[in-house]
C-alpha cells in the first residue's frame, strides 16, 4: 500500500496534487474489529493564485444622503462576499472621527478584495448598490495591487 501509486488517468496529472495521499483516522465502522480505520485522502491544489487588492472608493459630491439611504442594502450585499473570502476588510472613510452621537461625514469607502485579477475586483464593485445608486465615484476609484504583511482583527 505504501508508497502510494500515482494517478494514471490521462485527466489527472501528478503535479495537480498538493499531496498524493495523507493518512487520517476516522471513527471505526460499526462492524469493524479494528480500533480505527485508516483511510487515504487526496487534496487537489488550485492552479489559480488569488491576489489582494486595496480599493479606494471616493463618494461623489453630495452623496451622503443616498449613502445613508442604501447602506442597509450595501451591508447585506457584502455579507456573501465576506463569507466567500472575496472581501476581507472594508469600511467607510471619514473626513474626521465624529463626536459621540454625531453622524460621521463620509468621504468614501475602503475595501480589501481577494481575487484572481483587477477585472474580477471591478466586477464585484460594479455590482454593489453604492455604484448602482451613484454613491461611489468609480471614475476616481483606485484598485491597487496589495500584499498584506500584517492583518489582525479589532
N, C-alpha and C positions, 0 to 999 in steps of 0.2 A: 504494500500500500504506500509506503514512503520510499523514495521520493515520489511525489505525485506526478502523474502523467500530464504532459502539456496538452492543451486542447488541440484536436486535429481537424476541426471543422474549418472549411475554407472561409467561413464568415467570421471566425474569431481568431485574431492574431494574438500570440503570447504577449506582445507589447501592450495590449489593451488591458492587462491585468495589473493592478497595484501589487497584489499578492496572488500567487496561484492558488494557495489554499491556506486556510487558517483554522486550526482546530478550536472548537469551543465545546463547552459542556452544556447540555440541555437536560431537562428533567427526564428521569427514566421512563420508558414506556411501561404501561401497567403490566404487560405480560413478559417483561424482561427479567432475567435473573441477575443482571448486572446492576451495580450501584449507579452507574451513569452511562450515558450514551454519547459516544464521541462522534461528532459529525463534522464534515468538512464543508466550508463555505467559501465562496469566491466573491470578490468585490471588483467591480469594474471601475475604471478611472475615466473621468470625463476628459475629452480631448480639448475642450474649450476652457480657457482660463478667464475667470471673471476679474474685472478690474474695478478700482474705486474711482469715483468722480465727485468732486466738490461742485455743487451747484449754487451759484449766487443768483437769486431771482428778485430783482427790484420790482417794487409796486409801481404801477402807473400813477401819475399825479392825480390826487383826489379819489383814490380807490379805497380809502379806509372804510367808508360806509358799506361798500359792496363786499369787502373782505370780511367784515363782521357778520354780514348777512349770510354769506355762503360758507363760513368757517365750519359749521357742523357737518355739512356735506363733504368738505375738503378732508376733515379728520376721519370721517367714515371711509372715504375713498382711499386713504393712505393705509388703513389697517391691513388689508390683504398684501400690500407691497412690503410692509414691515414684516408680516408673518412669513413671506416668501424669501426675505433677505435682500430684496431689491433696494429697499431704503433702510439704512442702518442708523441714521441720525437726521434730525431736522428740527426746524423751529423758526420763529419769527425773528427778524432783525428789527431792532428798535432805534428810534432817534436817541432815546435815553431810557434808563430804567425808571419806571413810574413810581411815584409815591404810593404808599399803602392806600388801596381803594380807588386809585386813579386809573383811567383807561389808558393803556400804552399808545404811543404814537408809532405806528408801524412804518417801516421803510422798505420791507420786502421779506423774503424768506431765504433760508439756507437749508440745503439738503446734502447728505452724503449718500450717493447711489452706488450700487454694485451691479455691473452689467458687463456684457462682452465688449461693447463699444459705445462711443458717444451717441450714435444714432439711436441705439436702444434707450439710452437715458432720455434723449429728446422726445422719443415716442411716449415714454412714461409721463413726462412733464406735459406734453400736448394734450393728454387725456385728463389732466387734472381740472377740476372745477374752477380753480383760480385762473387758469388760462382761458377756459371757455367763457367765463363771466367777465373777463377783462381786468382782473386784479393784477396779475403779473405782466410786466413789460418784457415779452420774450425777445424783442429786438435788442434789448440791453442785457439780457441774461448771459451768464457766463457758465460754461460747463468745462471744468478744469480737471485734467488728469491728476490723480492724487494717490498718494501711498501713505497710509497712516502708520505712525510709529508707536503711538500710544492711544488707547481707547479705553475709557473707564466710565461706568455709569455714575450719575449724580447721586 
